[in-house]
Amino acid sequence: MYRKGYLSCRFLCLFMLVLTISSVVGATEQPSITGQLRTHIQDTMQQYIANQSVDGKLFVYDAVKNKLLELTFKRLHAGVAKKGDFYVSCADFIDQDGAKVDLDFMVRPSGEAFIATQAIVHSIEGLQRAYHVSDR
């Protein structure tokens, strides 16, 4: 009897873990965003980073830590998702203290062009933060 309950509990925990992982992966990648659309979105992010950087540093205010982050760009993530009216994709940075910072960039179409409107701190050292772009 104990063994059966134990196995049921393990199965339920494993099932919940799979659901959690699949929802996280689904939030960061939408396979339907491909080709030129994906390229334009990521080019827009690169331009935003280049245009907003001063001496190779991107400055982003972190409202949770009440601190101005001085970020050095490392790489763009391949994933692109649609959240509300925005396309969202991530990039990795290193802050002035050596911590890995993941920024999400909000990109929106405007006529034939795309515009990156802002960067949001998505995670620091792998600890994710919740935000809801589509809840308006």
C-alpha positions as CSV (number, residue, x, y, z in Angstrom):
1,M,0.0,0.0,0.0
2,Y,2.8,2.4,0.9
3,R,4.6,1.6,-2.3
4,K,1.6,2.3,-4.5
5,G,1.1,5.7,-2.9
6,Y,4.8,6.5,-3.2
7,L,4.7,5.6,-7.0
8,S,1.6,7.7,-7.5
9,C,3.2,10.7,-5.8
10,R,6.4,10.3,-7.9
11,F,4.4,10.1,-11.1
12,L,2.4,13.2,-10.2
13,C,5.6,15.1,-9.4
14,L,7.2,14.0,-12.6
15,F,4.1,15.0,-14.6
16,M,4.0,18.5,-12.9
17,L,7.7,18.9,-13.7
18,V,7.1,18.1,-17.4
19,L,4.2,20.6,-17.5
20,T,6.3,23.3,-15.9
21,I,9.2,22.8,-18.3
22,S,7.0,22.7,-21.4
23,S,5.3,26.0,-20.4
24,V,8.6,27.7,-19.9
25,V,10.0,26.5,-23.2
26,G,6.8,27.4,-25.0
27,A,7.0,31.0,-23.6
28,T,10.4,31.5,-25.0
29,E,10.0,30.1,-28.5
30,Q,7.3,30.1,-31.1
31,P,8.3,28.0,-34.1
32,S,5.8,30.0,-36.3
33,I,8.1,33.1,-36.1
34,T,10.5,32.2,-38.8
35,G,12.6,33.5,-41.7
36,Q,12.6,37.2,-42.4
37,L,10.3,38.0,-39.5
38,R,12.7,36.4,-37.0
39,T,15.6,38.1,-38.7
40,H,14.0,41.6,-38.6
41,I,13.1,41.2,-34.9
42,Q,16.6,40.1,-33.9
43,D,18.2,42.8,-36.1
44,T,16.0,45.4,-34.4
45,M,17.3,44.1,-31.0
46,Q,20.9,44.3,-32.1
47,Q,20.4,47.9,-33.4
48,Y,18.7,48.8,-30.1
49,I,21.7,47.4,-28.1
50,A,24.2,49.2,-30.4
51,N,22.3,52.6,-30.3
52,Q,21.7,52.6,-26.6
53,S,25.2,51.5,-25.5
54,V,27.8,53.9,-24.3
55,D,31.4,52.8,-24.5
56,G,30.3,49.2,-25.0
57,K,27.9,49.3,-22.0
58,L,24.1,49.1,-22.0
59,F,22.6,50.8,-18.9
60,V,19.3,49.4,-17.6
61,Y,17.6,50.3,-14.4
62,D,16.6,47.3,-12.3
63,A,13.6,48.4,-10.2
64,V,13.7,45.2,-8.1
65,K,17.2,45.8,-6.9
66,N,16.8,49.6,-7.1
67,K,20.1,49.7,-9.0
68,L,21.4,50.9,-12.4
69,L,22.9,47.9,-14.2
70,E,26.0,48.5,-16.4
71,L,25.8,45.6,-18.9
72,T,28.2,44.1,-21.4
73,F,26.5,42.3,-24.3
74,K,27.3,38.6,-24.8
75,R,24.8,37.0,-27.2
76,L,21.3,37.0,-28.5
77,H,19.0,34.0,-27.8
78,A,17.5,32.3,-30.9
79,G,14.0,32.1,-29.5
80,V,11.3,34.7,-30.3
81,A,7.8,34.8,-28.8
82,K,4.7,36.9,-29.4
83,K,3.3,38.4,-26.2
84,G,0.3,40.7,-26.7
85,D,1.2,43.3,-29.3
86,F,5.0,42.7,-28.9
87,Y,7.5,40.2,-30.1
88,V,9.9,39.3,-27.2
89,S,13.3,37.8,-27.4
90,C,16.3,37.6,-25.0
91,A,19.9,38.5,-24.8
92,D,22.6,37.6,-22.3
93,F,24.7,40.3,-20.6
94,I,27.2,40.5,-17.8
95,D,26.8,43.2,-15.2
96,Q,29.4,45.3,-13.4
97,D,29.5,42.7,-10.6
98,G,30.1,39.8,-13.0
99,A,26.5,38.4,-12.7
100,K,24.8,37.0,-15.8
101,V,21.8,39.1,-16.7
102,D,19.1,38.0,-19.2
103,L,17.2,40.9,-20.8
104,D,14.0,40.5,-22.7
105,F,13.5,43.1,-25.5
106,M,10.1,44.2,-26.5
107,V,9.9,44.7,-30.3
108,R,6.8,46.0,-32.1
109,P,6.1,46.4,-35.8
110,S,5.6,50.0,-37.1
111,G,4.6,50.1,-40.7
112,E,7.2,48.2,-42.6
113,A,9.8,48.6,-39.8
114,F,10.2,47.1,-36.3
115,I,11.0,49.2,-33.2
116,A,12.5,47.9,-29.9
117,T,10.7,49.9,-27.2
118,Q,12.5,48.7,-24.1
119,A,14.5,46.1,-22.3
120,I,13.2,44.2,-19.2
121,V,15.3,42.3,-16.7
122,H,14.1,38.7,-17.2
123,S,16.6,36.9,-14.9
124,I,19.8,37.5,-12.9
125,E,22.0,34.5,-12.4
126,G,19.2,32.2,-13.7
127,L,16.6,33.5,-11.2
128,Q,13.6,34.5,-13.3
129,R,11.3,37.4,-12.8
130,A,7.7,37.4,-13.8
131,Y,6.2,40.1,-15.9
132,H,3.1,40.1,-18.1
133,V,3.3,42.0,-21.3
134,S,0.0,40.6,-22.7
135,D,-2.1,41.5,-19.6
136,R,-3.4,45.0,-20.5
